[in-house]
């Protein structure tokens, strides 16, 4: 079986440890994907785990600043694709899934606020170096 995350090419940021992509479903939704095909967070070295955790923290702050989200959801599921990836999702109290998870059934219609993905991308790239 081919892993759909091993050959991601539509990333907007990549370093030696991970790549970042925007997920089209929700404006500002970012997926951090490890470059190495590892299944679990515990498969990382301590240094790699710290680097990813700090990156997620920086991304969360930037998303809060640029989206005015009510909450940022951070999740590492991997049930369908066993390649470590972390979902960083801006959430709004009246979004289609609130208060449930974004993989649940939508409960309402919602128009997302204007979110400048280019500014988010630029700030993340600058923040991560």
VMD Tcl script that builds the backbone (N, CA, C; Angstrom):
set m [mol new atoms 387]
animate dup $m
set s [atomselect $m all]
$s set {name element resname resid chain x y z} {
  {N N UNK 1 A 0.837 -1.181 0.000}
  {CA C UNK 1 A 0.000 0.000 0.000}
  {C C UNK 1 A 0.880 1.242 0.000}
  {N N UNK 2 A 0.599 2.178 -0.865}
  {CA C UNK 2 A 1.357 3.415 -0.956}
  {C C UNK 2 A 0.826 4.411 0.061}
  {N N UNK 3 A 1.729 5.073 0.761}
  {CA C UNK 3 A 1.342 6.066 1.762}
  {C C UNK 3 A 1.109 7.411 1.078}
  {N N UNK 4 A -0.086 7.985 1.220}
  {CA C UNK 4 A -0.373 9.261 0.564}
  {C C UNK 4 A 0.383 10.443 1.165}
  {N N UNK 5 A 0.965 10.270 2.338}
  {CA C UNK 5 A 1.683 11.375 2.974}
  {C C UNK 5 A 3.194 11.336 2.741}
  {N N UNK 6 A 3.706 10.230 2.222}
  {CA C UNK 6 A 5.153 10.121 2.012}
  {C C UNK 6 A 5.653 10.986 0.855}
  {N N UNK 7 A 4.794 11.289 -0.071}
  {CA C UNK 7 A 5.226 12.033 -1.255}
  {C C UNK 7 A 4.443 13.320 -1.453}
  {N N UNK 8 A 4.100 13.991 -0.377}
  {CA C UNK 8 A 3.366 15.250 -0.468}
  {C C UNK 8 A 4.256 16.285 -1.145}
  {N N UNK 9 A 3.701 16.958 -2.141}
  {CA C UNK 9 A 4.480 17.969 -2.869}
  {C C UNK 9 A 3.869 19.361 -2.784}
  {N N UNK 10 A 2.663 19.480 -2.235}
  {CA C UNK 10 A 2.001 20.786 -2.201}
  {C C UNK 10 A 2.248 21.525 -0.880}
  {N N UNK 11 A 3.375 21.270 -0.270}
  {CA C UNK 11 A 3.702 21.922 0.996}
  {C C UNK 11 A 4.094 23.379 0.759}
  {N N UNK 12 A 3.863 24.204 1.788}
  {CA C UNK 12 A 4.307 25.598 1.722}
  {C C UNK 12 A 5.537 25.830 2.588}
  {N N UNK 13 A 5.894 24.822 3.395}
  {CA C UNK 13 A 7.106 24.893 4.209}
  {C C UNK 13 A 7.625 23.483 4.384}
  {N N UNK 14 A 8.940 23.350 4.307}
  {CA C UNK 14 A 9.552 22.038 4.543}
  {C C UNK 14 A 10.929 22.249 5.146}
  {N N UNK 15 A 11.238 21.463 6.174}
  {CA C UNK 15 A 12.590 21.417 6.711}
  {C C UNK 15 A 13.021 19.951 6.748}
  {N N UNK 16 A 14.072 19.642 7.459}
  {CA C UNK 16 A 14.568 18.264 7.452}
  {C C UNK 16 A 13.666 17.302 8.223}
  {N N UNK 17 A 12.765 17.825 9.042}
  {CA C UNK 17 A 11.930 16.982 9.909}
  {C C UNK 17 A 10.477 16.859 9.441}
  {N N UNK 18 A 9.906 17.952 8.950}
  {CA C UNK 18 A 8.481 17.938 8.613}
  {C C UNK 18 A 8.158 18.914 7.491}
  {N N UNK 19 A 6.962 18.732 6.960}
  {CA C UNK 19 A 6.403 19.621 5.941}
  {C C UNK 19 A 5.068 20.138 6.444}
  {N N UNK 20 A 4.664 21.304 5.935}
  {CA C UNK 20 A 3.374 21.885 6.282}
  {C C UNK 20 A 2.553 22.092 5.025}
  {N N UNK 21 A 1.278 21.715 5.098}
  {CA C UNK 21 A 0.358 21.961 3.996}
  {C C UNK 21 A -0.911 22.600 4.549}
  {N N UNK 22 A -1.589 23.372 3.706}
  {CA C UNK 22 A -2.930 23.835 4.035}
  {C C UNK 22 A -3.900 22.746 3.601}
  {N N UNK 23 A -4.925 22.532 4.399}
  {CA C UNK 23 A -5.982 21.584 4.068}
  {C C UNK 23 A -7.184 22.400 3.602}
  {N N UNK 24 A -7.697 22.096 2.444}
  {CA C UNK 24 A -8.726 22.915 1.806}
  {C C UNK 24 A -10.052 22.981 2.551}
  {N N UNK 25 A -10.357 22.002 3.365}
  {CA C UNK 25 A -11.678 21.930 4.006}
  {C C UNK 25 A -12.032 23.161 4.837}
  {N N UNK 26 A -11.057 23.693 5.556}
  {CA C UNK 26 A -11.286 24.778 6.501}
  {C C UNK 26 A -10.182 25.814 6.315}
  {N N UNK 27 A -10.518 27.079 6.091}
  {CA C UNK 27 A -9.466 28.099 5.926}
  {C C UNK 27 A -8.557 28.175 7.156}
  {N N UNK 28 A -7.264 28.083 6.926}
  {CA C UNK 28 A -6.286 28.125 8.009}
  {C C UNK 28 A -5.926 26.765 8.578}
  {N N UNK 29 A -6.614 25.724 8.173}
  {CA C UNK 29 A -6.342 24.357 8.642}
  {C C UNK 29 A -4.992 23.936 8.070}
  {N N UNK 30 A -4.086 23.561 8.966}
  {CA C UNK 30 A -2.733 23.159 8.575}
  {C C UNK 30 A -2.480 21.734 9.042}
  {N N UNK 31 A -1.798 20.984 8.200}
  {CA C UNK 31 A -1.376 19.633 8.566}
  {C C UNK 31 A 0.146 19.608 8.572}
  {N N UNK 32 A 0.722 19.232 9.704}
  {CA C UNK 32 A 2.161 19.027 9.827}
  {C C UNK 32 A 2.411 17.541 9.584}
  {N N UNK 33 A 3.269 17.232 8.619}
  {CA C UNK 33 A 3.534 15.845 8.223}
  {C C UNK 33 A 5.019 15.558 8.393}
  {N N UNK 34 A 5.338 14.519 9.133}
  {CA C UNK 34 A 6.757 14.170 9.268}
  {C C UNK 34 A 7.281 13.696 7.919}
  {N N UNK 35 A 8.512 14.089 7.612}
  {CA C UNK 35 A 9.116 13.653 6.347}
  {C C UNK 35 A 9.431 12.168 6.379}
  {N N UNK 36 A 9.877 11.678 7.524}
  {CA C UNK 36 A 10.137 10.242 7.668}
  {C C UNK 36 A 8.814 9.526 7.923}
  {N N UNK 37 A 8.681 8.355 7.379}
  {CA C UNK 37 A 7.456 7.576 7.589}
  {C C UNK 37 A 7.547 6.899 8.953}
  {N N UNK 38 A 7.031 7.596 9.964}
  {CA C UNK 38 A 6.933 7.020 11.303}
  {C C UNK 38 A 5.461 6.976 11.669}
  {N N UNK 39 A 5.104 6.007 12.487}
  {CA C UNK 39 A 3.699 5.793 12.816}
  {C C UNK 39 A 3.243 6.589 14.038}
  {N N UNK 40 A 4.066 6.661 15.047}
  {CA C UNK 40 A 3.663 7.249 16.317}
  {C C UNK 40 A 4.581 8.394 16.727}
  {N N UNK 41 A 4.054 9.300 17.535}
  {CA C UNK 41 A 4.842 10.409 18.078}
  {C C UNK 41 A 6.019 9.855 18.877}
  {N N UNK 42 A 5.810 8.756 19.565}
  {CA C UNK 42 A 6.867 8.149 20.378}
  {C C UNK 42 A 7.981 7.531 19.529}
  {N N UNK 43 A 7.787 7.427 18.212}
  {CA C UNK 43 A 8.850 6.949 17.323}
  {C C UNK 43 A 9.901 8.027 17.078}
  {N N UNK 44 A 9.582 9.273 17.413}
  {CA C UNK 44 A 10.525 10.374 17.223}
  {C C UNK 44 A 11.582 10.381 18.316}
  {N N UNK 45 A 12.728 10.945 17.998}
  {CA C UNK 45 A 13.714 11.182 19.056}
  {C C UNK 45 A 13.174 12.293 19.947}
  {N N UNK 46 A 13.742 12.439 21.138}
  {CA C UNK 46 A 13.302 13.514 22.025}
  {C C UNK 46 A 13.486 14.876 21.358}
  {N N UNK 47 A 14.594 15.059 20.682}
  {CA C UNK 47 A 14.874 16.330 20.007}
  {C C UNK 47 A 13.834 16.601 18.917}
  {N N UNK 48 A 13.494 15.592 18.144}
  {CA C UNK 48 A 12.480 15.757 17.091}
  {C C UNK 48 A 11.116 16.086 17.695}
  {N N UNK 49 A 10.779 15.405 18.789}
  {CA C UNK 49 A 9.493 15.647 19.450}
  {C C UNK 49 A 9.408 17.084 19.966}
  {N N UNK 50 A 10.485 17.562 20.543}
  {CA C UNK 50 A 10.511 18.939 21.043}
  {C C UNK 50 A 10.393 19.915 19.877}
  {N N UNK 51 A 11.126 19.675 18.795}
  {CA C UNK 51 A 11.073 20.576 17.636}
  {C C UNK 51 A 9.662 20.646 17.045}
  {N N UNK 52 A 9.005 19.518 16.932}
  {CA C UNK 52 A 7.646 19.500 16.390}
  {C C UNK 52 A 6.682 20.191 17.353}
  {N N UNK 53 A 6.813 19.920 18.639}
  {CA C UNK 53 A 5.935 20.543 19.625}
  {C C UNK 53 A 6.067 22.063 19.604}
  {N N UNK 54 A 7.290 22.556 19.538}
  {CA C UNK 54 A 7.508 24.004 19.484}
  {C C UNK 54 A 6.971 24.596 18.181}
  {N N UNK 55 A 7.100 23.868 17.082}
  {CA C UNK 55 A 6.549 24.337 15.802}
  {C C UNK 55 A 5.030 24.434 15.884}
  {N N UNK 56 A 4.390 23.434 16.452}
  {CA C UNK 56 A 2.931 23.444 16.593}
  {C C UNK 56 A 2.502 24.622 17.465}
  {N N UNK 57 A 3.244 24.887 18.519}
  {CA C UNK 57 A 2.929 26.018 19.395}
  {C C UNK 57 A 3.013 27.336 18.625}
  {N N UNK 58 A 4.054 27.515 17.829}
  {CA C UNK 58 A 4.202 28.740 17.024}
  {C C UNK 58 A 3.073 28.866 16.008}
  {N N UNK 59 A 2.755 27.770 15.343}
  {CA C UNK 59 A 1.682 27.778 14.341}
  {C C UNK 59 A 0.353 28.127 15.003}
  {N N UNK 60 A 0.087 27.556 16.163}
  {CA C UNK 60 A -1.157 27.851 16.876}
  {C C UNK 60 A -1.267 29.348 17.170}
  {N N UNK 61 A -0.206 29.950 17.675}
  {CA C UNK 61 A -0.234 31.390 17.985}
  {C C UNK 61 A -0.503 32.220 16.733}
  {N N UNK 62 A 0.121 31.849 15.644}
  {CA C UNK 62 A -0.070 32.582 14.385}
  {C C UNK 62 A -1.499 32.425 13.884}
  {N N UNK 63 A -2.040 31.223 13.968}
  {CA C UNK 63 A -3.423 31.008 13.532}
  {C C UNK 63 A -4.408 31.787 14.399}
  {N N UNK 64 A -4.186 31.804 15.701}
  {CA C UNK 64 A -5.066 32.578 16.575}
  {C C UNK 64 A -5.043 34.055 16.199}
  {N N UNK 65 A -3.859 34.559 15.916}
  {CA C UNK 65 A -3.703 35.968 15.552}
  {C C UNK 65 A -4.416 36.298 14.238}
  {N N UNK 66 A -4.304 35.451 13.253}
  {CA C UNK 66 A -4.800 35.768 11.905}
  {C C UNK 66 A -6.210 35.271 11.599}
  {N N UNK 67 A -6.754 34.383 12.421}
  {CA C UNK 67 A -8.092 33.860 12.137}
  {C C UNK 67 A -9.143 34.335 13.131}
  {N N UNK 68 A -8.707 34.807 14.306}
  {CA C UNK 68 A -9.632 35.146 15.400}
  {C C UNK 68 A -10.511 33.951 15.765}
  {N N UNK 69 A -9.939 32.764 15.653}
  {CA C UNK 69 A -10.665 31.540 15.993}
  {C C UNK 69 A -10.985 31.525 17.486}
  {N N UNK 70 A -12.067 30.836 17.831}
  {CA C UNK 70 A -12.429 30.668 19.234}
  {C C UNK 70 A -11.566 29.612 19.909}
  {N N UNK 71 A -11.027 28.709 19.113}
  {CA C UNK 71 A -10.212 27.598 19.624}
  {C C UNK 71 A -9.387 27.049 18.478}
  {N N UNK 72 A -8.219 26.530 18.798}
  {CA C UNK 72 A -7.434 25.788 17.816}
  {C C UNK 72 A -7.423 24.334 18.264}
  {N N UNK 73 A -7.893 23.445 17.413}
  {CA C UNK 73 A -7.821 22.009 17.708}
  {C C UNK 73 A -6.506 21.472 17.191}
  {N N UNK 74 A -5.850 20.668 18.011}
  {CA C UNK 74 A -4.599 20.016 17.630}
  {C C UNK 74 A -4.802 18.524 17.852}
  {N N UNK 75 A -4.591 17.752 16.791}
  {CA C UNK 75 A -4.847 16.317 16.900}
  {C C UNK 75 A -3.864 15.518 16.060}
  {N N UNK 76 A -3.511 14.357 16.572}
  {CA C UNK 76 A -2.734 13.387 15.819}
  {C C UNK 76 A -3.508 12.083 15.886}
  {N N UNK 77 A -4.195 11.756 14.801}
  {CA C UNK 77 A -5.054 10.578 14.804}
  {C C UNK 77 A -4.371 9.417 14.090}
  {N N UNK 78 A -4.242 9.478 12.793}
  {CA C UNK 78 A -3.524 8.466 12.039}
  {C C UNK 78 A -4.203 7.126 11.942}
  {N N UNK 79 A -5.493 7.059 12.218}
  {CA C UNK 79 A -6.189 5.778 12.115}
  {C C UNK 79 A -6.315 5.308 10.670}
  {N N UNK 80 A -6.512 6.244 9.766}
  {CA C UNK 80 A -6.672 5.900 8.353}
  {C C UNK 80 A -5.335 5.866 7.621}
  {N N UNK 81 A -4.430 6.768 7.988}
  {CA C UNK 81 A -3.106 6.835 7.368}
  {C C UNK 81 A -2.069 6.781 8.496}
  {N N UNK 82 A -1.444 5.619 8.702}
  {CA C UNK 82 A -0.493 5.475 9.810}
  {C C UNK 82 A 0.880 6.096 9.521}
  {N N UNK 83 A 0.882 7.378 9.214}
  {CA C UNK 83 A 2.091 8.177 9.003}
  {C C UNK 83 A 1.879 9.401 9.884}
  {N N UNK 84 A 2.789 9.646 10.801}
  {CA C UNK 84 A 2.601 10.707 11.775}
  {C C UNK 84 A 2.322 12.042 11.106}
  {N N UNK 85 A 1.181 12.609 11.440}
  {CA C UNK 85 A 0.808 13.944 10.978}
  {C C UNK 85 A -0.073 14.571 12.047}
  {N N UNK 86 A 0.029 15.887 12.156}
  {CA C UNK 86 A -0.686 16.610 13.199}
  {C C UNK 86 A -1.613 17.622 12.536}
  {N N UNK 87 A -2.866 17.590 12.926}
  {CA C UNK 87 A -3.879 18.506 12.421}
  {C C UNK 87 A -3.911 19.729 13.333}
  {N N UNK 88 A -3.849 20.914 12.746}
  {CA C UNK 88 A -3.920 22.163 13.499}
  {C C UNK 88 A -5.068 22.946 12.868}
  {N N UNK 89 A -6.203 22.996 13.574}
  {CA C UNK 89 A -7.463 23.415 12.949}
  {C C UNK 89 A -8.092 24.595 13.693}
  {N N UNK 90 A -8.241 25.738 13.012}
  {CA C UNK 90 A -8.979 26.846 13.623}
  {C C UNK 90 A -10.455 26.476 13.753}
  {N N UNK 91 A -11.023 26.730 14.918}
  {CA C UNK 91 A -12.437 26.413 15.159}
  {C C UNK 91 A -13.184 27.660 15.596}
  {N N UNK 92 A -14.430 27.711 15.206}
  {CA C UNK 92 A -15.294 28.839 15.509}
  {C C UNK 92 A -16.574 28.305 16.147}
  {N N UNK 93 A -17.099 29.004 17.151}
  {CA C UNK 93 A -18.253 28.517 17.907}
  {C C UNK 93 A -19.492 28.272 17.053}
  {N N UNK 94 A -19.551 28.872 15.886}
  {CA C UNK 94 A -20.707 28.619 15.021}
  {C C UNK 94 A -20.312 27.912 13.723}
  {N N UNK 95 A -19.130 27.227 13.727}
  {CA C UNK 95 A -18.735 26.477 12.531}
  {C C UNK 95 A -19.634 25.245 12.389}
  {N N UNK 96 A -19.580 24.561 11.264}
  {CA C UNK 96 A -20.541 23.473 10.996}
  {C C UNK 96 A -20.499 22.294 11.963}
  {N N UNK 97 A -19.438 22.140 12.736}
  {CA C UNK 97 A -19.288 20.972 13.593}
  {C C UNK 97 A -19.332 21.294 15.083}
  {N N UNK 98 A -19.193 22.568 15.429}
  {CA C UNK 98 A -19.059 22.966 16.835}
  {C C UNK 98 A -20.225 22.436 17.649}
  {N N UNK 99 A -20.021 21.861 18.794}
  {CA C UNK 99 A -18.765 21.704 19.512}
  {C C UNK 99 A -18.050 20.394 19.204}
  {N N UNK 100 A -18.559 19.626 18.256}
  {CA C UNK 100 A -17.966 18.337 17.921}
  {C C UNK 100 A -16.693 18.481 17.106}
  {N N UNK 101 A -16.124 17.345 16.754}
  {CA C UNK 101 A -14.906 17.306 15.945}
  {C C UNK 101 A -15.251 17.527 14.473}
  {N N UNK 102 A -14.271 17.994 13.715}
  {CA C UNK 102 A -14.511 18.327 12.303}
  {C C UNK 102 A -14.760 17.102 11.429}
  {N N UNK 103 A -14.542 15.916 11.945}
  {CA C UNK 103 A -14.847 14.721 11.159}
  {C C UNK 103 A -16.252 14.194 11.471}
  {N N UNK 104 A -16.983 14.894 12.332}
  {CA C UNK 104 A -18.368 14.527 12.628}
  {C C UNK 104 A -19.288 15.110 11.551}
  {N N UNK 105 A -20.536 14.773 11.647}
  {CA C UNK 105 A -21.521 15.311 10.702}
  {C C UNK 105 A -21.733 16.799 10.967}
  {N N UNK 106 A -21.853 17.575 9.886}
  {CA C UNK 106 A -22.111 19.010 10.016}
  {C C UNK 106 A -23.506 19.223 10.602}
  {N N UNK 107 A -23.608 20.209 11.465}
  {CA C UNK 107 A -24.889 20.486 12.100}
  {C C UNK 107 A -25.510 21.803 11.635}
  {N N UNK 108 A -24.747 22.614 10.879}
  {CA C UNK 108 A -25.251 23.906 10.413}
  {C C UNK 108 A -24.396 24.405 9.273}
  {N N UNK 109 A -24.905 25.384 8.556}
  {CA C UNK 109 A -24.124 26.078 7.537}
  {C C UNK 109 A -23.285 27.149 8.224}
  {N N UNK 110 A -22.204 27.541 7.588}
  {CA C UNK 110 A -21.309 28.529 8.178}
  {C C UNK 110 A -20.503 29.189 7.083}
  {N N UNK 111 A -20.361 30.487 7.168}
  {CA C UNK 111 A -19.489 31.216 6.263}
  {C C UNK 111 A -18.264 31.643 7.050}
  {N N UNK 112 A -17.115 31.165 6.625}
  {CA C UNK 112 A -15.877 31.490 7.330}
  {C C UNK 112 A -15.512 32.953 7.125}
  {N N UNK 113 A -14.895 33.560 8.145}
  {CA C UNK 113 A -14.417 34.936 7.966}
  {C C UNK 113 A -13.291 34.958 6.938}
  {N N UNK 114 A -13.019 36.131 6.388}
  {CA C UNK 114 A -11.901 36.280 5.460}
  {C C UNK 114 A -10.609 35.971 6.201}
  {N N UNK 115 A -9.838 35.040 5.680}
  {CA C UNK 115 A -8.574 34.642 6.296}
  {C C UNK 115 A -7.498 34.741 5.229}
  {N N UNK 116 A -6.476 35.515 5.519}
  {CA C UNK 116 A -5.385 35.744 4.568}
  {C C UNK 116 A -4.333 34.639 4.724}
  {N N UNK 117 A -4.470 33.597 3.911}
  {CA C UNK 117 A -3.559 32.455 4.004}
  {C C UNK 117 A -2.124 32.837 3.664}
  {N N UNK 118 A -1.952 33.799 2.775}
  {CA C UNK 118 A -0.590 34.232 2.418}
  {C C UNK 118 A 0.120 34.848 3.618}
  {N N UNK 119 A -0.586 35.661 4.393}
  {CA C UNK 119 A 0.013 36.253 5.594}
  {C C UNK 119 A 0.350 35.178 6.616}
  {N N UNK 120 A -0.557 34.222 6.781}
  {CA C UNK 120 A -0.304 33.111 7.706}
  {C C UNK 120 A 0.940 32.354 7.259}
  {N N UNK 121 A 0.984 32.028 5.981}
  {CA C UNK 121 A 2.122 31.293 5.426}
  {C C UNK 121 A 3.422 32.063 5.644}
  {N N UNK 122 A 3.438 33.342 5.307}
  {CA C UNK 122 A 4.647 34.161 5.460}
  {C C UNK 122 A 5.118 34.203 6.909}
  {N N UNK 123 A 4.168 34.381 7.836}
  {CA C UNK 123 A 4.555 34.466 9.243}
  {C C UNK 123 A 5.061 33.127 9.771}
  {N N UNK 124 A 4.451 32.053 9.342}
  {CA C UNK 124 A 4.914 30.726 9.775}
  {C C UNK 124 A 6.323 30.472 9.252}
  {N N UNK 125 A 6.547 30.742 7.988}
  {CA C UNK 125 A 7.877 30.529 7.397}
  {C C UNK 125 A 8.921 31.362 8.137}
  {N N UNK 126 A 8.605 32.604 8.409}
  {CA C UNK 126 A 9.531 33.480 9.143}
  {C C UNK 126 A 9.772 32.952 10.566}
  {N N UNK 127 A 8.710 32.499 11.225}
  {CA C UNK 127 A 8.799 32.008 12.596}
  {C C UNK 127 A 9.621 30.719 12.717}
  {N N UNK 128 A 9.485 29.851 11.715}
  {CA C UNK 128 A 10.170 28.549 11.773}
  {C C UNK 128 A 11.564 28.599 11.157}
  {N N UNK 129 A 11.849 29.674 10.444}
  {CA C UNK 129 A 13.186 29.844 9.885}
  {C C UNK 129 A 13.441 29.192 8.605}
}
mol reanalyze $m
mol bondsrecalc $m
mol representation Tube
mol addrep $m
